[in-house]
């Protein structure tokens, strides 16, 4: 008669069977949370609050290992910590991906950021890659911890604490820098002044993230509709037909509107800018204040009536946050 497997063996067998479901459940949870932002923020907040807590547990991992070394009986099985790290990375990346998919302006540098996050997420569910190339390397594990903390803070902060996109990005970059210190520390195993160098590199990484902020889509703020139009009804807050080509004479005579509908989480007030650009040069900047709560989005517009002496060329209006993150853009040609 075959003996029953020990409890630890049963848990491992169960985890081996169902662990990939975490990625699917996290992705579906992200979609549900994203859909509930404008209707039931409390539900969305309850779903997303688990991510910062799980990141904090990851940050405490070295202390837990030291405690286990002091008390061998408390030491968990070797495979358990690996599975826990994998589950954390899957949860964070797959949960936040729906937010980035929805807010990415695909004809912009956002594409590179979202594609990178997607590849990292897929790597966490590809066991040969994760267990062969990530888990054995402390630097790689903590690098993924840093990325997970970054995307979690970027997504959670606007909903949980009503932080602006600039504040959320600053918090997310702080998480990226702090949690990347162990990764740099592991990479600099033979370097003198190992810890100070790791801290400097972490600060440099956070600073680089700020410089490249136009590539990072705001996770919970996005343009639901944008168009260039010749008319706007202020009472109904609605726009006329979209315009993609316009004659220079008509442009000078009537001007043009940049009309946007921006989805903002309830309770959040944000300042955005319309950047009017001709052939890559910024011609004018208009600042708008938007607030959250409307299902159809906050409808705002800017109108330009003064143009260069020769306005012909390729124009675009970029909607950016006050910190410089791109939300969306519309293009038109003047001939």
C-alpha positions in Angstrom: 0.0 0.0 0.0 1.4 3.4 -1.1 2.0 5.9 1.7 0.3 9.2 1.5 2.7 12.1 0.6 3.7 14.4 3.4 1.8 17.7 3.8 4.6 19.7 2.2 4.6 17.3 -0.8 0.9 17.7 -1.2 1.1 21.5 -1.1 3.9 21.4 -3.7 2.0 19.1 -6.0 -1.1 21.3 -5.7 1.0 24.5 -6.4 2.7 22.8 -9.4 -0.7 22.1 -10.8 -2.3 25.5 -10.3 0.5 28.1 -10.1 0.1 29.3 -13.7 -3.5 30.2 -12.9 -2.2 33.1 -10.8 -1.2 35.0 -14.0 -4.6 34.5 -15.5 -6.4 35.5 -12.3 -4.2 38.6 -11.9 -4.8 39.6 -15.5 -8.6 39.2 -15.1 -8.4 41.1 -11.7 -6.6 43.9 -13.4 -9.3 44.1 -16.1 -12.0 44.1 -13.5 -10.3 46.8 -11.4 -9.7 48.9 -14.5 -13.4 48.6 -15.5 -14.5 49.6 -12.0 -12.3 52.7 -11.6 -15.1 55.1 -12.7 -18.0 53.2 -11.0 -16.9 51.5 -7.8 -13.6 52.9 -6.7 -13.8 51.1 -3.3 -13.8 47.7 -5.0 -10.9 48.7 -7.3 -9.0 49.9 -4.3 -9.6 46.7 -2.4 -8.3 44.7 -5.3 -5.2 46.8 -5.9 -4.1 47.2 -2.3 -2.9 43.6 -2.2 0.0 44.6 -4.5 1.8 47.0 -2.3 1.4 44.6 0.6 2.9 41.8 -1.4 5.8 44.0 -2.5 6.5 44.9 1.2 6.7 41.1 1.9 9.3 40.8 -0.8 11.3 43.6 0.7 11.4 41.7 4.0 12.7 38.5 2.4 16.3 38.8 3.4 15.3 39.4 7.1 13.1 36.3 7.0 16.0 34.2 5.5 18.3 35.4 8.3 15.7 34.5 10.9 15.3 31.0 9.3 19.1 30.5 9.5 19.1 31.2 13.2 16.2 28.8 13.7 16.6 25.9 11.2 13.3 24.4 12.2 11.6 27.5 10.8 13.4 27.4 7.5 10.9 26.9 4.7 11.5 24.3 1.9 13.9 25.7 -0.8 11.3 25.6 -3.5 8.8 27.7 -1.5 10.7 31.0 -1.7 11.2 30.5 -5.4 7.5 29.9 -6.0 6.6 32.9 -3.8 8.9 35.2 -5.8 7.4 33.9 -9.1 3.9 34.4 -7.7 4.7 38.0 -6.7 6.1 38.8 -10.1 3.2 37.3 -11.9 0.6 39.0 -9.7 2.2 42.4 -10.1 2.9 42.4 -13.8 -0.2 40.7 -15.0 -2.4 42.7 -12.7 -1.1 46.0 -14.0 -0.9 45.1 -17.7 -4.5 45.8 -18.5 -4.0 49.4 -17.2 -1.0 49.9 -19.5 -2.8 48.3 -22.5 -5.7 50.7 -22.1 -3.6 53.9 -21.5 -0.8 53.3 -24.0 -0.7 55.7 -27.0 0.5 53.0 -29.5 1.9 55.5 -32.0 4.3 56.9 -29.4 7.3 55.8 -27.2 4.7 54.2 -24.9 4.9 51.1 -27.1 8.4 50.3 -26.0 7.5 50.5 -22.3 4.4 48.4 -22.6 6.1 45.8 -24.8 8.9 45.5 -22.2 6.4 44.9 -19.4 4.6 42.3 -21.5 7.8 40.4 -22.2 8.7 40.4 -18.5 5.3 39.2 -17.6 5.5 36.3 -20.1 8.9 35.4 -18.8 7.5 34.9 -15.3 5.2 32.2 -16.6 7.8 30.5 -18.7 9.4 28.1 -16.2 12.5 27.2 -18.2 13.4 30.9 -18.4 12.4 31.9 -14.9 14.0 29.0 -13.0 17.1 28.8 -15.1 18.0 32.4 -15.7 16.1 34.5 -13.0 15.8 32.6 -9.8 19.4 31.5 -9.5 20.6 35.1 -9.8 19.9 37.4 -6.8 20.4 40.5 -9.0 17.7 39.3 -11.5 15.2 38.4 -8.7 15.6 41.8 -7.1 15.5 43.5 -10.5 12.1 42.0 -11.0 11.1 42.9 -7.5 12.0 46.5 -8.4 10.0 46.5 -11.6 7.1 44.9 -9.7 7.2 47.6 -7.1 7.4 50.3 -9.8 4.4 49.2 -11.8 2.4 48.6 -8.6 3.0 52.1 -7.2 2.3 53.6 -10.6 -1.1 51.9 -10.8 -2.2 51.9 -7.1 -1.2 55.4 -6.0 -3.8 57.4 -8.0 -6.7 55.1 -6.9 -5.7 54.6 -3.3 -4.4 58.0 -2.3 -5.7 60.2 -5.2 -2.1 61.2 -6.1 -1.6 63.1 -9.3 0.4 61.4 -12.1 3.5 63.4 -11.2 3.2 62.4 -7.6 2.5 58.8 -8.5 5.4 58.7 -10.9 7.7 60.1 -8.2 6.6 57.5 -5.7 6.9 54.7 -8.3 10.5 55.8 -9.2 11.3 55.9 -5.5 10.2 52.3 -5.2 12.2 51.4 -8.2 15.3 53.0 -6.8 15.0 51.6 -3.3 14.2 48.1 -4.3 16.9 48.0 -7.0 19.7 48.6 -4.4 19.9 44.8 -3.5 20.1 44.1 -7.3 23.0 46.5 -7.8 24.6 45.3 -4.6 24.6 41.7 -6.0 26.0 42.8 -9.4 28.8 44.6 -7.7 30.0 41.6 -5.8 33.7 42.4 -6.3 33.6 46.1 -6.5 35.1 48.4 -3.8 32.7 50.6 -1.9 30.0 48.2 -3.0 27.0 49.6 -1.0 27.7 53.3 -1.8 28.0 52.4 -5.5 24.8 50.4 -5.4 23.0 53.4 -3.9 24.4 55.8 -6.5 23.3 53.4 -9.3 19.8 53.1 -7.8 19.6 56.9 -7.7 20.8 57.1 -11.3 18.2 54.6 -12.3 15.4 56.6 -10.7 16.7 59.8 -12.3 16.9 58.1 -15.7 13.3 57.0 -15.3 12.3 60.6 -14.6 14.1 61.8 -17.7 12.4 59.1 -19.8 8.9 59.8 -18.3 7.4 60.6 -21.7 7.8 56.9 -22.5 5.8 55.8 -19.4 2.0 55.8 -19.8 0.0 57.1 -16.8 -1.6 53.9 -15.6 -5.0 55.4 -14.5 -5.3 58.5 -16.7 -6.1 58.2 -20.3 -7.7 60.0 -23.3 -11.0 58.3 -24.1 -11.6 60.5 -27.2 -9.6 63.2 -29.0 -10.2 65.0 -32.2 -9.4 68.1 -34.1 -12.6 69.9 -35.0 -13.9 73.2 -36.3 -16.7 73.6 -33.8 -17.5 72.8 -30.1 -20.8 73.2 -28.4 -19.9 74.6 -24.9 -23.4 73.9 -23.5 -23.5 70.3 -24.5 -19.7 69.9 -24.2 -19.7 68.1 -27.5 -17.4 68.4 -30.6 -18.1 68.6 -34.3 -16.8 66.2 -36.9 -13.1 65.3 -36.8 -10.7 67.2 -39.1 -7.5 65.7 -40.5 -6.8 68.1 -43.4 -7.5 71.8 -43.6 -6.6 74.6 -45.9 -4.3 77.3 -44.5 -6.9 80.0 -45.4 -9.7 78.2 -43.5 -7.3 77.7 -40.5 -6.5 81.4 -40.3 -10.1 82.5 -40.7 -11.8 80.1 -38.3 -9.1 78.6 -36.1 -9.2 75.0 -34.8 -10.2 73.2 -31.6 -8.4 70.3 -29.9 -11.2 68.5 -28.1 -10.4 65.8 -25.6 -12.4 63.5 -23.3 -10.1 62.4 -20.4 -10.9 59.5 -18.0 -9.8 60.4 -14.5 -10.4 58.3 -11.3 -13.0 59.8 -9.0 -11.6 62.3 -6.5 -8.5 63.0 -8.5 -7.8 66.5 -9.9 -5.2 66.8 -12.5 -3.6 69.5 -14.6 -2.9 68.6 -18.3 -1.5 70.5 -21.2 -2.3 70.7 -24.9 1.0 71.1 -26.8 0.4 72.4 -30.4 3.3 71.4 -32.5 4.3 72.1 -36.2 6.8 69.8 -37.8 8.2 68.7 -34.4 8.4 72.3 -33.0 6.2 73.4 -30.1 4.2 76.4 -31.2 1.8 76.9 -28.2 1.0 75.3 -24.8 -2.5 75.5 -23.3 -3.0 74.4 -19.6 -6.3 72.7 -18.6 -7.6 71.5 -15.2 -9.5 68.2 -15.2 -11.3 66.3 -12.5 -12.4 62.7 -12.2 -15.7 60.9 -11.7 -17.5 61.1 -15.1 -18.0 57.8 -16.9 -17.7 59.5 -20.3 -14.6 61.3 -19.2 -13.9 64.9 -18.4 -14.4 66.9 -21.6 -12.1 69.8 -22.2 -10.7 71.6 -25.2 -8.4 74.3 -26.4 -8.8 76.6 -29.4 -6.0 78.1 -31.4 -6.7 81.1 -33.6 -3.3 82.6 -34.0 -0.9 80.7 -36.3 2.5 81.3 -37.9 2.7 83.3 -41.1 3.0 80.0 -43.0 1.1 77.4 -41.1 1.4 74.7 -43.8 2.8 71.4 -42.7 2.2 68.4 -40.4 0.7 69.5 -37.0 0.0 67.4 -33.9 -1.5 68.3 -30.6 -0.1 66.3 -27.7 -2.0 65.9 -24.4 0.5 65.6 -21.6 0.4 65.7 -17.9 1.9 68.6 -16.0 5.0 66.4 -15.3 5.4 65.7 -19.0 3.9 62.2 -19.4 2.2 61.7 -22.7 -1.6 60.9 -22.6 -2.5 61.0 -26.3 -2.2 62.9 -29.5 -4.1 64.0 -32.6 -2.5 64.9 -36.0 -3.7 67.1 -38.8 -2.2 68.5 -42.0 -2.4 72.1 -43.2 -2.1 72.6 -46.9 
